[in-house]
Amino acid sequence: MVTEIKIDPITRIEGHMGISVKVDNGTVIDAQCNSTMFRGFETILIGRDPRDGPVLAQRICGVCHQSHRITGVRALENAAGVKVPDGARKMRNLIEAVTTLYSHALWFYALCGPDYSDAVTKNGLKRLDPMTGQGYREAVGNQRKLHEVLSILGAKVPHQMTYIHGGLTHEPSVEKIMQMKTRMFEVSDWIGKTTDLPAVLEDVSGGKHDYSKGYVLNDVVDWALYALKEKADTWGVGHQKYISYGVYDLPDGTLFEPAGVWDGSKVIPMDEKKITEYVKYSWYKDSSGGVPTRDAPIPEVDTEKAGAYSWAKTPRYGTMAVEGGPLARMVIAGLDPFDLRKKLGGGIEKASTFNRTIARMQEALILRDKIMEWLDELKPGEPTYTDFEVPDEAFGVGLWEAPRGPVGHWTEIKGKKISRYQVIAGTTWNATPKDDMGQRGAIEEALIGVPVPDVKNPVNVVRTVRSYDPCLSCTVHVMTPGGQKYSIQVT
């Protein structure tokens, strides 16, 4: 007997998202991902000064705010042909890395972790209990410290203001560097040394917890061992193809986490001209789709469109359905610290609910170590700004990575005003409806085969959804005038 389960809204994500799955004999056989709000930021920007673009587009989201500002600035700098000073490069990398570390900690303890906590599963993982768990409470304090670091770099959080076209508005000083290092040392002690991870894995596997080696390391290993008991390495698989725009500029012009596409067997170069948006199953007229680098996909709403079920468009790499995020970045960069995905998750490139989570925490450790290194590279008084002039006519592309996936901004300038603006956010790659070829979105495909032993408690469904860390505010915006009724139905 086929049972349909509708979960709307999915809680413990950013924004408003619904999921509908069909379950047969305890397994998901079909899925739909519904983005329930319309985004109109691109339309808001038309006719504005190009320098307003990054400032307004930053407001797309209160979580990925800096990612949109950075990407918008990069699009404008690309249009104007501006190269920023090396001091700005260093501080921009720090802003991105600290934001991503903050986001990954928030996600593990507040969004993903509770699904595996004692409060939900009676498994003894009380540190992951929402609100009352000691790990949860520690995370709140350490996230505050990371926000303090971001405030030093960006003047305030959210919506930092120092990151502008041409560089940054301030230079590093001895005082600022020491303030950031002090907070990062405290956060780093809470996490634990990366080199201690194998010892922590051995300890926890044997029933021992040595928190002097790091609270986060112990909690992540606790989570991993329980998730493996739940066989989370075998479900949540999806298309197993990935995309990354690349992130963290290096002095030689390369990227620390490189751009690329994993086509299922190998990494191939990423060509942004192959990025295409499909709208067959979105509440837009067909003219709203296309290629951001050539077309002008002004969103024209069609709420009566047959077969449509989402306000999200469907980006594809050509016709290839791919997913973005930490797992994609780790695969494309060829990184698998301590062979965790290979030894525990069934393969370096394999996608699963387990490997998505492990990759996110692997990236957190890598970035924590790079933050400490990059702070040492800052030079007090080093220039961080170069003169900038808005071009009369130009087209610019900004490609970057938010914590949860690739972010692209495309801007066209005519008469020193924005004539066209296009955004494809990280979660837009993952939370899409089907494309014109009938391929499911990344989350939809990952839900196929997920076990649901109890249709009244489809916990593995939401575990898989949250493994993507969806941010629907980036994907869609502006609720319909009639409002939205939220419900959970089992039929």
C-alpha positions as CSV (number, residue, x, y, z in Angstrom):
1,M,0.0,0.0,0.0
2,V,1.3,3.4,-1.0
3,T,1.2,6.1,1.7
4,E,1.7,9.8,1.0
5,I,3.3,11.9,3.6
6,K,3.4,15.7,3.4
7,I,5.6,17.7,5.8
8,D,5.0,21.4,5.5
9,P,6.9,23.2,6.8
10,I,10.2,21.3,7.3
11,T,11.4,22.8,10.6
12,R,15.0,23.4,11.7
13,I,16.0,24.8,8.3
14,E,16.2,28.4,7.2
15,G,13.1,29.5,5.4
16,H,9.9,27.8,4.3
17,M,10.0,24.4,2.6
18,G,7.6,21.5,2.2
19,I,8.3,17.9,1.3
20,S,5.9,15.3,-0.1
21,V,6.9,11.7,-0.3
22,K,5.2,8.5,-1.3
23,V,6.1,5.4,0.8
24,D,5.7,1.8,-0.3
25,N,6.7,-1.1,2.0
26,G,8.6,1.2,4.3
27,T,10.6,2.9,1.6
28,V,10.3,6.2,-0.2
29,I,9.5,5.7,-3.9
30,D,8.7,9.3,-5.0
31,A,9.3,12.8,-3.6
32,Q,8.5,16.4,-4.3
33,C,10.3,19.4,-2.9
34,N,8.2,22.5,-2.5
35,S,9.6,26.0,-2.1
36,T,6.6,27.9,-1.0
37,M,7.5,31.6,-1.5
38,F,8.4,33.8,-4.4
39,R,11.7,35.7,-4.6
40,G,11.7,39.2,-6.2
41,F,15.1,40.6,-5.4
42,E,16.3,40.6,-9.0
43,T,13.3,42.8,-10.0
44,I,13.9,45.2,-7.1
45,L,17.5,45.9,-8.3
46,I,16.5,47.0,-11.9
47,G,17.4,50.7,-12.4
48,R,19.5,51.0,-9.3
49,D,23.1,52.1,-9.0
50,P,25.3,49.0,-9.5
51,R,26.9,49.7,-6.1
52,D,23.5,49.1,-4.5
53,G,23.4,45.6,-5.9
54,P,25.5,43.8,-3.3
55,V,24.0,45.8,-0.4
56,L,20.4,44.9,-1.3
57,A,21.1,41.4,-2.6
58,Q,22.8,40.7,0.8
59,R,19.4,41.1,2.3
60,I,18.2,38.0,0.4
61,C,19.1,36.0,3.6
62,G,20.0,36.6,7.2
63,V,22.1,33.4,7.2
64,C,24.0,33.6,3.9
65,H,24.2,37.4,4.0
66,Q,27.9,37.7,3.5
67,S,28.0,35.1,0.7
68,H,25.5,37.2,-1.3
69,R,27.4,40.4,-0.6
70,I,30.7,38.9,-1.6
71,T,29.3,37.4,-4.7
72,G,27.5,40.6,-5.7
73,V,30.7,42.6,-5.2
74,R,32.7,40.1,-7.3
75,A,30.1,40.4,-10.1
76,L,30.5,44.2,-10.0
77,E,34.3,44.0,-9.9
78,N,34.3,41.6,-12.8
79,A,32.2,44.0,-14.8
80,A,34.5,46.9,-14.0
81,G,37.8,44.9,-14.4
82,V,38.9,45.7,-10.8
83,K,41.6,43.7,-9.0
84,V,41.7,44.2,-5.2
85,P,44.8,44.5,-3.1
86,D,46.2,41.4,-1.4
87,G,45.2,42.7,2.0
88,A,41.6,42.7,0.9
89,R,42.0,39.1,-0.5
90,K,43.2,37.9,2.9
91,M,40.4,39.6,4.9
92,R,37.7,38.5,2.5
93,N,38.9,34.9,2.8
94,L,38.7,35.2,6.6
95,I,35.1,36.6,6.4
96,E,34.0,33.7,4.3
97,A,35.8,31.1,6.4
98,V,34.6,32.3,9.7
99,T,31.1,32.6,8.4
100,T,31.2,29.0,7.1
101,L,32.7,27.7,10.4
102,Y,29.9,29.5,12.3
103,S,27.3,28.1,9.9
104,H,28.5,24.5,10.1
105,A,28.5,24.6,14.0
106,L,25.0,26.1,14.0
107,W,23.9,23.4,11.6
108,F,25.3,20.5,13.5
109,Y,24.1,21.4,16.9
110,A,20.8,23.3,16.3
111,L,19.5,21.9,13.0
112,C,20.9,18.5,12.2
113,G,22.0,17.1,15.6
114,P,18.6,17.1,17.4
115,D,17.4,14.4,14.9
116,Y,20.0,12.1,16.4
117,S,19.7,13.2,20.0
118,D,18.5,11.3,23.1
119,A,15.4,13.5,23.1
120,V,14.3,12.0,19.8
121,T,15.8,8.5,19.7
122,K,16.5,7.6,23.4
123,N,20.1,6.7,22.4
124,G,22.0,8.5,25.2
125,L,23.3,11.4,23.0
126,K,22.0,14.0,25.5
127,R,24.6,16.6,24.5
128,L,22.7,16.9,21.2
129,D,19.3,17.5,22.9
130,P,17.8,20.7,21.6
131,M,17.8,23.6,24.1
132,T,18.8,21.5,27.1
133,G,21.8,19.5,25.8
134,Q,25.2,20.7,27.0
135,G,26.6,20.5,23.5
136,Y,23.8,22.6,22.2
137,R,24.3,25.2,24.9
138,E,28.1,25.3,24.3
139,A,27.5,25.8,20.6
140,V,25.4,28.9,21.3
141,G,28.3,30.5,23.2
142,N,30.9,29.6,20.7
143,Q,28.8,30.8,17.8
144,R,28.6,34.2,19.6
145,K,32.4,34.3,19.6
146,L,32.5,33.6,15.9
147,H,30.0,36.4,15.3
148,E,32.3,38.7,17.4
149,V,35.1,37.8,15.0
150,L,32.9,38.6,12.1
151,S,31.9,41.9,13.7
152,I,35.6,42.9,13.9
153,L,36.0,42.1,10.2
154,G,32.7,43.3,9.0
155,A,31.5,46.0,11.5
156,K,28.3,44.1,12.3
157,V,26.5,40.7,11.9
158,P,24.3,39.9,10.1
159,H,24.8,42.0,6.9
160,Q,28.4,43.1,7.2
161,M,29.2,46.5,5.7
162,T,33.0,46.6,5.3
163,Y,33.1,44.4,2.2
164,I,32.7,46.7,-0.8
165,H,33.6,47.0,-4.5
166,G,37.4,47.6,-4.7
167,G,38.2,45.8,-1.4
168,L,37.3,46.6,2.2
169,T,36.6,49.8,4.1
170,H,39.2,49.2,6.8
171,E,42.7,47.8,7.3
172,P,43.9,45.2,9.8
173,S,45.5,46.5,13.0
174,V,47.4,44.8,15.8
175,E,44.5,45.3,18.1
176,K,41.9,43.8,15.7
177,I,44.2,40.8,14.9
178,M,44.7,40.1,18.6
179,Q,41.0,40.4,19.3
180,M,40.2,37.9,16.6
181,K,42.9,35.5,17.6
182,T,41.8,35.5,21.2
183,R,38.3,34.5,20.2
184,M,39.4,31.9,17.7
185,F,41.8,30.2,20.2
186,E,38.7,29.8,22.5
187,V,36.6,28.4,19.7
188,S,39.4,26.1,18.6
189,D,39.9,24.7,22.1
190,W,36.1,23.8,22.1
191,I,36.4,22.1,18.8
192,G,39.7,20.1,19.5
193,K,42.8,19.6,17.5
194,T,42.3,18.2,14.0
195,T,45.2,15.8,14.6
196,D,43.4,14.3,17.6
197,L,40.4,13.1,15.6
198,P,41.8,9.5,15.1
199,A,42.4,9.2,18.8
200,V,38.9,10.5,19.6
201,L,37.4,8.0,17.1
202,E,39.2,5.2,18.8
203,D,38.3,6.4,22.3
204,V,34.6,6.9,21.6
205,S,34.4,3.6,19.7
206,G,35.6,1.9,22.9
207,G,33.1,3.8,25.0
208,K,35.5,6.4,26.4
209,H,35.1,10.2,26.1
210,D,38.1,12.4,26.7
211,Y,36.7,15.9,26.3
212,S,40.1,17.5,26.8
213,K,40.6,16.5,23.1
214,G,37.7,18.6,22.1
215,Y,34.0,18.7,22.7
216,V,33.1,19.0,19.1
217,L,35.3,16.1,18.0
218,N,33.6,13.8,20.6
219,D,30.1,14.9,19.6
220,V,30.8,14.4,15.9
221,V,32.2,10.9,16.5
222,D,29.2,10.1,18.8
223,W,26.9,11.2,16.0
224,A,28.8,9.2,13.4
225,L,28.7,5.9,15.3
226,Y,25.0,6.2,15.9
227,A,24.3,7.3,12.3
228,L,26.2,4.2,11.0
229,K,24.0,2.0,13.3
230,E,21.0,3.7,11.5
231,K,22.7,2.8,8.2
232,A,22.7,6.5,7.2
233,D,25.6,5.7,4.9
234,T,23.3,3.6,2.6
235,W,20.5,6.1,2.1
236,G,20.1,9.7,1.0
237,V,22.2,8.9,-2.1
238,G,20.8,11.1,-4.9
239,H,22.4,11.8,-8.3
240,Q,26.0,11.5,-7.0
241,K,27.1,14.4,-9.3
242,Y,28.4,17.6,-7.9
243,I,29.2,21.2,-8.7
244,S,31.4,23.8,-7.0
245,Y,32.2,27.4,-8.1
246,G,35.3,27.4,-6.0
247,V,36.1,29.6,-3.0
248,Y,39.0,31.3,-1.2
249,D,41.3,33.3,-3.5
250,L,45.0,32.4,-3.3
251,P,47.8,34.8,-4.2
252,D,48.5,33.0,-7.5
253,G,45.0,33.4,-8.8
254,T,43.9,29.9,-8.0
255,L,41.3,28.9,-5.4
256,F,41.9,26.9,-2.1
257,E,38.7,24.9,-2.8
258,P,38.7,24.8,-6.6
259,A,35.8,25.1,-9.0
260,G,34.7,22.0,-10.9
261,V,32.0,19.5,-11.7
262,W,32.1,15.8,-10.7
263,D,30.2,14.1,-13.6
264,G,29.9,10.8,-11.7
265,S,33.3,9.5,-12.6
266,K,35.8,12.4,-12.8
267,V,36.2,16.1,-12.1
268,I,35.7,18.3,-15.2
269,P,36.2,22.1,-15.6
270,M,33.3,24.2,-14.6
271,D,32.0,26.5,-17.4
272,E,29.5,29.0,-16.1
273,K,28.1,29.5,-19.6
274,K,26.6,25.9,-19.3
275,I,24.5,26.9,-16.3
276,T,20.8,26.8,-17.3
277,E,17.6,27.3,-15.4
278,Y,14.5,25.2,-16.2
279,V,11.0,26.2,-15.1
280,K,8.7,23.4,-16.4
281,Y,7.6,22.5,-12.8
282,S,7.9,26.1,-11.4
283,W,5.2,28.7,-11.1
284,Y,6.7,30.8,-13.8
285,K,6.1,31.2,-17.5
286,D,8.5,29.3,-19.8
287,S,10.2,32.6,-20.8
288,S,11.5,32.9,-17.2
289,G,14.1,30.1,-17.7
290,G,17.3,30.2,-19.6
291,V,21.0,30.8,-19.4
292,P,21.9,33.7,-17.0
293,T,24.9,34.7,-19.2
294,R,22.8,35.2,-22.4
295,D,19.1,35.3,-21.6
296,A,17.1,37.8,-19.5
297,P,15.0,35.5,-17.3
298,I,12.7,38.1,-15.8
299,P,10.4,36.0,-13.6
300,E,6.8,36.1,-14.9
301,V,4.5,34.3,-12.5
302,D,2.0,31.7,-13.6
303,T,0.2,30.3,-10.6
304,E,-2.2,28.2,-12.8
305,K,0.6,26.4,-14.6
306,A,-0.2,22.7,-15.0
307,G,2.2,20.4,-13.1
308,A,4.0,23.2,-11.3
309,Y,4.6,22.7,-7.6
310,S,7.4,25.1,-6.5
311,W,8.5,28.8,-6.6
312,A,12.1,27.6,-7.1
313,K,13.6,27.4,-10.5
314,T,15.7,24.4,-11.5
315,P,19.3,25.1,-12.3
316,R,21.3,22.5,-14.2
317,Y,24.8,22.2,-15.5
318,G,23.8,21.8,-19.1
319,T,21.3,19.0,-18.6
320,M,23.1,17.4,-15.7
321,A,21.4,17.3,-12.3
322,V,24.0,18.1,-9.6
323,E,24.2,19.0,-6.0
324,G,26.3,21.6,-4.2
325,G,27.6,22.0,-0.7
326,P,30.5,20.8,1.5
327,L,30.4,17.2,0.1
328,A,30.6,18.6,-3.5
329,R,33.5,20.9,-2.5
330,M,35.4,18.1,-0.7
331,V,35.0,15.7,-3.7
332,I,36.0,18.3,-6.3
333,A,39.0,19.3,-4.2
334,G,40.0,15.7,-3.7
335,L,39.9,16.1,0.1
336,D,38.9,13.4,2.6
337,P,40.7,14.1,5.9
338,F,41.6,10.8,7.7
339,D,39.8,8.9,4.9
340,L,36.6,9.2,6.9
341,R,34.2,9.0,3.9
342,K,36.3,6.2,2.4
343,K,36.5,4.1,5.5
344,L,33.2,4.9,7.2
345,G,31.0,6.2,4.4
346,G,31.6,3.7,1.6
347,G,33.6,5.9,-0.7
348,I,35.2,9.3,-1.1
349,E,32.8,10.4,-3.8
350,K,29.7,8.5,-2.5
351,A,26.7,10.6,-1.6
352,S,24.6,9.7,1.4
353,T,23.0,11.4,4.4
354,F,26.1,10.2,6.4
355,N,28.7,11.4,4.0
356,R,27.1,14.8,3.6
357,T,27.3,15.3,7.3
358,I,30.9,14.0,7.6
359,A,32.0,16.2,4.7
360,R,30.6,19.3,6.4
361,M,32.4,18.6,9.6
362,Q,35.6,17.7,7.7
363,E,35.4,21.1,6.0
364,A,34.8,22.8,9.4
365,L,38.1,21.3,10.7
366,I,40.0,22.3,7.5
367,L,38.7,25.9,7.7
368,R,39.4,26.3,11.4
369,D,43.0,25.4,10.7
370,K,43.1,27.8,7.8
371,I,41.6,30.6,9.8
372,M,44.4,30.4,12.3
373,E,47.0,30.3,9.5
374,W,45.4,33.2,7.6
375,L,45.2,35.4,10.8
376,D,49.0,35.0,11.1
377,E,49.3,36.3,7.5
378,L,47.5,39.6,8.2
379,K,49.9,42.6,8.2
380,P,48.8,45.7,10.2
381,G,48.2,48.7,8.0
382,E,48.3,46.6,4.8
383,P,46.2,48.3,2.0
384,T,42.8,46.8,1.5
385,Y,41.2,49.1,-1.1
386,T,41.7,50.2,-4.7
387,D,39.9,52.9,-6.6
388,F,36.7,51.9,-8.3
389,E,34.6,53.5,-11.0
390,V,31.2,52.2,-12.2
391,P,31.3,51.4,-15.9
392,D,28.8,52.9,-18.4
393,E,28.0,49.5,-19.9
394,A,29.3,46.1,-18.8
395,F,28.3,42.6,-17.9
396,G,29.7,40.9,-14.8
397,V,29.7,37.5,-13.2
398,G,30.3,36.7,-9.5
399,L,30.8,33.1,-8.5
400,W,31.5,32.0,-5.0
401,E,30.4,29.4,-2.4
402,A,28.0,29.9,0.5
403,P,28.4,27.3,3.3
404,R,25.5,25.3,1.8
405,G,26.4,25.5,-1.9
406,P,27.3,27.6,-5.0
407,V,26.2,31.2,-5.2
408,G,26.2,33.0,-8.6
409,H,25.3,36.7,-9.3
410,W,25.0,38.0,-12.9
411,T,24.7,41.7,-13.4
412,E,24.3,43.8,-16.6
413,I,25.0,47.5,-16.5
414,K,23.6,50.1,-19.0
415,G,23.9,53.8,-18.5
416,K,25.6,53.2,-15.2
417,K,22.4,51.5,-13.9
418,I,21.5,47.9,-13.4
419,S,19.5,46.7,-16.4
420,R,19.4,43.0,-15.4
421,Y,20.3,41.0,-12.3
422,Q,20.2,37.3,-11.8
423,V,20.9,35.2,-8.6
424,I,21.2,31.5,-8.3
425,A,21.7,30.6,-4.7
426,G,23.3,27.5,-3.1
427,T,20.0,25.9,-2.0
428,T,18.5,26.6,-5.4
429,W,20.8,23.9,-6.8
430,N,19.6,21.4,-4.2
431,A,15.9,22.2,-3.4
432,T,14.7,22.3,-7.0
433,P,11.6,20.7,-8.5
434,K,12.1,18.4,-11.5
435,D,13.6,19.8,-14.7
436,D,12.2,19.7,-18.3
437,M,13.8,16.3,-18.8
438,G,12.0,14.8,-15.8
439,Q,15.1,14.6,-13.6
440,R,14.3,15.1,-9.9
441,G,16.0,17.8,-7.9
442,A,19.0,16.9,-5.7
443,I,16.9,16.6,-2.5
444,E,14.1,14.9,-4.2
445,E,16.4,12.2,-5.7
446,A,18.2,11.7,-2.4
447,L,14.9,10.9,-0.7
448,I,14.3,7.9,-3.1
449,G,15.0,4.7,-1.2
450,V,15.1,6.4,2.3
451,P,13.7,3.9,4.9
452,V,10.5,4.9,6.6
453,P,9.6,2.1,9.1
454,D,6.9,4.3,10.8
455,V,4.9,6.6,8.5
456,K,3.8,8.6,11.5
457,N,7.4,9.4,12.3
458,P,9.3,9.8,9.1
459,V,12.5,10.9,10.8
460,N,14.9,9.6,8.1
461,V,13.1,11.8,5.6
462,V,13.9,15.0,7.5
463,R,17.4,13.7,8.4
464,T,18.1,13.5,4.7
465,V,16.6,16.9,3.9
466,R,18.6,18.5,6.7
467,S,21.8,16.9,5.5
468,Y,21.7,19.5,2.8
469,D,21.3,22.4,5.3
470,P,18.6,24.0,3.1
471,C,18.3,27.8,3.1
472,L,15.0,28.6,1.5
473,S,15.2,32.3,2.0
474,C,18.0,32.3,-0.5
475,T,15.9,30.3,-3.0
476,V,12.6,32.0,-2.8
477,H,11.0,35.1,-1.2
478,V,7.8,37.1,-0.6
479,M,4.8,35.1,0.6
480,T,1.5,35.2,-1.4
481,P,-1.1,37.7,-0.2
482,G,-3.5,34.9,0.9
483,G,-0.8,33.4,3.2
484,Q,0.2,29.8,3.4
485,K,-1.4,27.1,5.5
486,Y,1.2,24.8,7.1
487,S,0.3,21.2,7.9
488,I,1.6,17.7,8.3
489,Q,-0.6,15.1,6.7
490,V,-0.4,11.4,6.5
491,T,-2.8,9.9,3.9
